[in-house]
């Protein structure tokens, strides 16, 4: 049996370092919200040849559209603007073709109103809150103890902070946008972490029933020793698939896959090395108090 609990302060230090780095990134750089949350229009054009950026800037300026930002890379022109309709988009495309003497093909034209964007934010907050509340109620009833639920929720909060902080760094250095795909990946990652945590906690409870009273460190180490290989093997099958999507998938799902990859790794880590040490610490403090 491996004495995992012996190194719990090392696990705490690793988690603290990652979370602090992520929180600094959120405070310093924040995120790049997509039109899913802010409202607006995303346009992506494919140009048949390379064009000087100054010429493109001149055409965009003359279009009199409220353009927030634009960039051109590998003959792909991406424009972010205030909400526009199809007629305005057609007019912009015509100006690019006529003034720059090239062929322009519309790859993407998405428009989201500001009301829908605010609604998406509200629904995201509600979904996350309901998920955490459901976890607390379920684990409290299943294990007949609030401390099991508290440990699981704290581990879930840990995963939430790690994923959010990591995505802020990715957003700053690689241009990832905060969109509904990210929210989907975040909530999925939180549920994955809870699944592994429940398996470990169930083992600990089983040992209490079958072997009677003993130090919780012993039961925790025994549970982790028995479940660790299975948890890692299960996670590796997911990680290999996500790595393939990150390396070979299209640009539209790449950051979604990256978020799931980060969530899977931190979820696999937090169940044995965050949730379980927290449960051990709480039980020891409760026993000492009694």
C-alpha positions in Angstrom: 0.0 0.0 0.0 1.4 3.4 -1.0 1.3 6.2 1.6 -0.2 8.9 -0.6 -1.3 11.1 2.3 2.3 11.5 3.4 2.8 14.0 0.5 -0.4 16.0 0.9 1.4 19.3 1.5 3.2 18.8 -1.9 -0.2 18.3 -3.6 -1.4 21.5 -1.9 1.7 23.4 -3.1 1.3 22.2 -6.7 -2.4 23.2 -6.7 -1.7 26.6 -5.1 1.0 27.4 -7.7 -1.2 26.6 -10.7 -4.2 28.4 -9.3 -2.2 31.5 -8.4 -0.7 31.7 -11.9 -4.2 31.3 -13.3 -5.7 34.0 -11.1 -2.9 36.4 -11.9 -3.6 35.8 -15.6 -7.3 36.5 -15.1 -6.6 39.7 -13.2 -3.8 40.9 -15.6 -5.2 39.8 -19.0 -8.7 38.5 -18.4 -10.4 36.7 -21.4 -11.3 37.3 -25.0 -15.1 37.0 -24.9 -16.7 35.8 -28.1 -19.9 37.2 -29.6 -21.7 34.4 -27.7 -21.5 36.6 -24.6 -20.9 40.2 -25.9 -23.1 40.2 -29.0 -21.9 41.3 -32.4 -20.9 39.8 -35.7 -18.1 37.4 -36.7 -17.2 37.3 -40.4 -14.5 35.2 -42.0 -13.6 35.6 -45.6 -11.3 33.5 -47.8 -9.3 35.7 -50.2 -8.1 34.2 -53.5 -4.7 36.0 -53.1 -2.6 37.9 -50.6 -3.5 41.6 -50.1 -1.6 44.5 -48.4 -3.1 45.1 -44.9 -3.2 48.9 -45.5 -5.5 48.3 -48.5 -7.8 46.1 -46.4 -7.8 48.7 -43.6 -8.8 51.4 -46.1 -11.8 49.4 -47.4 -13.0 48.5 -43.9 -12.8 52.1 -42.9 -14.7 53.3 -45.9 -17.5 50.7 -45.3 -18.5 52.8 -42.2 -19.3 49.7 -40.2 -18.5 49.6 -36.5 -15.6 47.2 -36.7 -14.1 46.2 -33.3 -11.1 44.3 -34.7 -9.9 42.5 -37.8 -6.9 40.4 -38.9 -5.7 38.7 -42.0 -3.6 35.5 -42.0 -3.0 33.0 -44.8 -5.5 34.7 -47.0 -8.1 34.4 -44.3 -9.7 37.7 -43.3 -11.5 37.7 -39.9 -13.6 40.7 -38.9 -15.4 41.3 -35.6 -18.0 44.1 -35.6 -21.1 45.4 -34.0 -24.2 43.5 -35.2 -24.8 43.8 -38.9 -27.4 42.3 -41.2 -27.0 40.3 -44.5 -27.3 43.4 -46.7 -24.4 45.1 -44.9 -22.3 42.0 -45.1 -23.0 41.7 -48.8 -22.1 45.4 -49.3 -18.8 44.9 -47.4 -17.9 41.8 -49.5 -18.7 43.7 -52.7 -16.4 46.6 -51.7 -13.6 44.2 -50.9 -14.0 42.5 -54.3 -14.3 45.8 -56.3 -11.7 47.9 -54.7 -9.1 45.2 -54.2 -9.8 43.3 -57.5 -10.0 39.9 -55.9 -12.5 37.1 -55.2 -13.9 36.9 -51.7 -15.7 33.8 -50.4 -17.7 33.9 -47.1 -16.6 31.2 -44.8 -18.6 32.3 -41.7 -21.1 35.0 -40.9 -22.5 34.8 -37.4 -24.5 37.5 -35.6 -25.6 37.5 -32.0 -27.6 40.3 -30.4 -26.5 41.8 -27.1 -29.6 40.6 -25.3 -28.9 37.0 -26.3 -25.3 37.4 -25.2 -26.4 38.5 -21.7 -28.9 35.6 -21.6 -26.0 33.2 -22.3 -24.0 34.6 -19.4 -27.0 34.3 -17.0 -27.7 30.7 -18.1 -24.0 29.8 -17.6 -24.0 31.0 -14.1 -27.3 29.3 -13.3 -26.1 26.0 -14.8 -22.9 26.0 -12.8 -24.7 26.9 -9.6 -27.3 24.2 -10.1 -24.6 21.6 -10.8 -22.7 22.4 -7.6 -25.9 22.4 -5.6 -26.9 19.0 -7.1 -23.4 17.6 -6.2 -23.7 18.7 -2.6 -27.2 17.2 -2.2 -26.4 13.9 -3.9 -23.2 13.2 -2.1 -24.6 14.3 1.2 -27.5 11.8 0.8 -25.4 9.0 -0.7 -22.7 9.1 1.9 -24.9 10.4 4.8 -22.3 13.0 5.6 -21.9 16.7 4.6 -18.1 16.5 4.9 -17.9 14.1 1.9 -19.9 16.6 -0.2 -17.9 19.5 1.0 -14.6 17.8 0.1 -16.0 16.9 -3.4 -17.2 20.5 -4.0 -13.9 22.0 -2.9 -12.1 19.7 -5.4 -14.6 20.8 -8.1 -13.9 24.5 -7.3 -10.2 23.6 -7.6 -10.8 22.2 -11.1 -12.9 25.2 -12.0 -10.1 27.6 -11.0 -7.4 25.6 -12.8 -9.4 25.4 -16.0 -10.4 29.1 -15.9 -6.9 30.3 -15.2 -5.3 28.0 -17.8 -7.8 29.2 -20.4 -7.0 32.8 -19.6 -3.3 32.1 -20.3 -4.3 30.4 -23.6 -6.5 33.3 -24.4 -3.7 35.8 -23.9 -0.9 33.9 -25.7 -2.9 32.0 -28.4 -6.0 34.1 -28.9 -8.6 31.6 -27.6 -12.1 33.1 -27.2 -14.4 32.5 -24.3 -17.5 31.0 -25.9 -20.3 28.5 -25.3 -18.0 25.7 -26.4 -15.7 26.6 -23.5 -18.6 26.6 -21.0 -19.6 23.1 -22.3 -16.1 21.8 -21.8 -15.8 23.4 -18.3 -19.0 21.8 -17.0 -18.1 18.5 -18.5 -14.7 18.6 -16.8 -16.3 19.4 -13.5 -18.6 16.4 -13.7 -15.7 14.1 -14.7 -13.8 15.1 -11.5 -16.8 14.4 -9.3 -17.2 10.9 -10.9 -13.7 9.8 -9.8 -14.1 11.4 -6.4 -17.2 9.4 -5.7 -15.4 6.2 -6.5 -12.6 6.9 -4.0 -15.0 8.1 -1.3 -17.2 5.0 -1.8 -14.1 2.8 -1.2 -13.2 4.7 2.0 -16.8 4.3 3.3 -16.7 0.6 2.4 -13.5 0.1 4.5 -15.1 1.9 7.4 -18.0 -0.6 7.3 -16.0 -3.8 6.8 -12.9 -3.1 8.9 -14.3 -1.0 11.7 -12.7 2.0 13.3 -9.2 3.0 12.2 -7.3 6.1 11.2 -8.8 7.6 8.0 -5.3 8.0 6.6 -5.1 4.2 6.4 -8.4 3.9 4.6 -7.6 6.8 2.2 -4.2 5.3 1.2 -5.8 1.9 0.7 -8.6 3.3 -1.4 -6.1 5.3 -3.6 -3.8 2.4 -4.0 -6.7 0.2 -5.3 -8.3 2.8 -7.6 -5.3 4.7 -8.9 -4.4 2.4 -11.8 -8.0 2.2 -12.9 -8.5 6.0 -12.8 -5.2 6.7 -14.7 -6.0 4.1 -17.4 -9.5 5.5 -17.8 -8.2 9.0 -18.1 -5.5 8.1 -20.5 -8.0 6.7 -23.0 -9.7 10.1 -23.0 -6.5 12.1 -23.1 -5.2 10.2 -26.2 -8.5 11.0 -28.0 -8.3 14.7 -27.0 -4.7 15.0 -28.0 -5.6 13.7 -31.4 -8.3 16.4 -31.7 -5.9 19.1 -30.5 -3.2 18.1 -33.0 -5.4 17.1 -36.0 -8.8 18.7 -35.4 -10.0 21.8 -37.1 -9.5 25.3 -35.7 -13.2 25.5 -34.7 -12.9 22.8 -32.1 -9.2 23.0 -31.2 -9.6 25.2 -28.1 -12.7 23.2 -27.0 -10.5 20.0 -27.1 -7.7 21.8 -25.2 -10.1 22.8 -22.5 -11.4 19.3 -22.2 -7.8 18.0 -22.1 -6.9 20.4 -19.3 -10.1 19.5 -17.4 -9.5 15.8 -17.8 -5.9 16.1 -16.4 -6.8 18.3 -13.5 -9.9 16.1 -12.7 -7.8 13.0 -12.6 -5.4 14.8 -10.3 -7.9 16.5 -8.0 -9.8 13.4 -7.0 -7.0 11.6 -5.3 -4.7 14.6 -4.5 -7.2 17.3 -3.6 -10.6 15.9 -2.6 -9.2 12.9 -0.6 -6.6 15.0 1.4 -9.3 17.5 2.2 -11.6 14.8 3.5 -8.8 13.3 5.6 -8.0 16.8 7.0 -11.7 17.5 7.8 -12.2 14.2 9.5 -9.1 14.6 11.6 -10.1 18.1 12.7 -13.6 16.8 13.5 -12.2 13.9 15.5 -9.7 16.2 17.3 -12.5 18.6 18.2 -14.7 15.8 19.5 
